[in-house]
Amino acid sequence: MFEHIREQWAAYPALVAKFALTTGEESTMEMARGMLANWDVRRD
């Protein structure tokens, strides 16, 4: 289950980045970059 959550957590920023490329909105791309920079899900 943990791996599935991790995959979904990583996929969302990639979808946001794809949307930003489609629309050309730099602010959306910056948001996606920030999400990707902090995407790791910790195991506590």
C-alpha positions as CSV (number, residue, x, y, z in Angstrom):
1,M,0.0,0.0,0.0
2,F,2.8,2.4,0.9
3,E,4.3,2.1,-2.6
4,H,1.0,2.9,-4.2
5,I,0.7,6.0,-2.1
6,R,4.2,7.0,-3.1
7,E,3.5,6.6,-6.8
8,Q,0.3,8.7,-6.6
9,W,2.2,11.4,-4.6
10,A,4.9,11.5,-7.3
11,A,2.4,11.4,-10.3
12,Y,0.4,14.5,-9.3
13,P,3.2,17.0,-9.8
14,A,4.0,15.5,-13.1
15,L,0.4,16.0,-14.2
16,V,0.5,19.6,-13.0
17,A,3.8,20.1,-15.0
18,K,2.1,18.7,-18.1
19,F,-0.8,21.0,-17.7
20,A,1.6,23.9,-17.3
21,L,3.4,23.0,-20.6
22,T,0.0,22.8,-22.3
23,T,-1.2,26.2,-21.1
24,G,2.2,28.0,-21.0
25,E,1.5,29.3,-17.5
26,E,4.9,29.8,-15.8
27,S,3.3,30.2,-12.3
28,T,1.8,26.7,-12.7
29,M,5.2,25.3,-13.8
30,E,6.8,26.9,-10.7
31,M,4.3,25.2,-8.5
32,A,5.0,21.8,-10.2
33,R,8.7,22.3,-9.7
34,G,8.2,23.0,-6.0
35,M,6.0,20.0,-5.7
36,L,8.6,17.8,-7.4
37,A,11.4,19.1,-5.2
38,N,9.5,17.9,-2.1
39,W,7.7,14.8,-3.4
40,D,9.2,12.1,-1.2
41,V,6.8,10.3,1.2
42,R,8.5,9.5,4.5
43,R,8.2,6.2,6.3
44,D,7.8,7.0,10.0
